[in-house]
Amino acid sequence: MKIPTARIKELRDHSRAGIMDCRNALLETKGDMEKALQLLKQRSLFQVESKAKRSATQGIIKAYV
């Protein structure tokens, strides 16, 4: 199934997700915009949760003014 670039752009404007993420979401939902938005929200929540568990235990922060 080919997704028109206008649909990908519209989904990207609503979700602020990457182009390939929007394209893949539309392909998985067979072009349904609302289901694609829900799918992107579920994926982004999963990514946020996985990144929240990480902690930075080493490193240096410098500022030069």
NORJOMO-V367554 format. One record per residue. N is the residue number from 1. RES is the residue in one small letter. SS is DSSP state (H for helix, E for strand, - for the rest). PSI is psi in radians with two decimals (999 if undefined). NEAR is the number of other C-alpha atoms within 12 Angstrom. Layout:
n->N res->RES ss->SS psi->PSI near->NEAR
n->N res->RES ss->SS psi->PSI near->NEAR
This chain:
n->1 res->m ss->- psi->2.29 near->11
n->2 res->k ss->- psi->2.25 near->14
n->3 res->i ss->- psi->2.20 near->24
n->4 res->p ss->- psi->2.53 near->16
n->5 res->t ss->H psi->-0.47 near->16
n->6 res->a ss->H psi->-0.66 near->17
n->7 res->r ss->H psi->-0.69 near->26
n->8 res->i ss->H psi->-0.75 near->30
n->9 res->k ss->H psi->-0.71 near->22
n->10 res->e ss->H psi->-0.77 near->24
n->11 res->l ss->H psi->-0.68 near->34
n->12 res->r ss->H psi->-0.67 near->25
n->13 res->d ss->H psi->-0.63 near->16
n->14 res->h ss->H psi->-0.63 near->20
n->15 res->s ss->H psi->-0.35 near->25
n->16 res->r ss->- psi->0.38 near->18
n->17 res->a ss->- psi->2.98 near->24
n->18 res->g ss->- psi->2.81 near->19
n->19 res->i ss->H psi->-0.82 near->23
n->20 res->m ss->H psi->-0.60 near->18
n->21 res->d ss->H psi->-0.76 near->24
n->22 res->c ss->H psi->-0.76 near->40
n->23 res->r ss->H psi->-0.81 near->32
n->24 res->n ss->H psi->-0.66 near->28
n->25 res->a ss->H psi->-0.72 near->33
n->26 res->l ss->H psi->-0.64 near->33
n->27 res->l ss->H psi->-0.74 near->22
n->28 res->e ss->H psi->-0.57 near->21
n->29 res->t ss->- psi->0.18 near->20
n->30 res->k ss->- psi->0.68 near->19
n->31 res->g ss->- psi->0.05 near->25
n->32 res->d ss->- psi->2.00 near->21
n->33 res->m ss->H psi->-0.78 near->29
n->34 res->e ss->H psi->-0.72 near->20
n->35 res->k ss->H psi->-0.62 near->19
n->36 res->a ss->H psi->-0.70 near->30
n->37 res->l ss->H psi->-0.76 near->31
n->38 res->q ss->H psi->-0.71 near->21
n->39 res->l ss->H psi->-0.75 near->26
n->40 res->l ss->H psi->-0.66 near->31
n->41 res->k ss->H psi->-0.75 near->22
n->42 res->q ss->H psi->-0.76 near->16
n->43 res->r ss->H psi->-0.71 near->20
n->44 res->s ss->H psi->-0.62 near->21
n->45 res->l ss->H psi->-0.68 near->14
n->46 res->f ss->H psi->-0.72 near->14
n->47 res->q ss->H psi->-0.69 near->14
n->48 res->v ss->H psi->-0.74 near->13
n->49 res->e ss->H psi->-0.72 near->12
n->50 res->s ss->H psi->-0.59 near->12
n->51 res->k ss->H psi->-0.47 near->12
n->52 res->a ss->H psi->-0.44 near->11
n->53 res->k ss->- psi->-0.29 near->10
n->54 res->r ss->- psi->2.62 near->10
n->55 res->s ss->- psi->2.58 near->9
n->56 res->a ss->- psi->1.95 near->10
n->57 res->t ss->- psi->-0.30 near->6
n->58 res->q ss->- psi->2.66 near->6
n->59 res->g ss->- psi->2.93 near->7
n->60 res->i ss->- psi->2.39 near->7
n->61 res->i ss->- psi->2.17 near->7
n->62 res->k ss->- psi->2.65 near->6
n->63 res->a ss->- psi->2.37 near->5
n->64 res->y ss->- psi->2.08 near->4
n->65 res->v ss->- psi->999 near->3
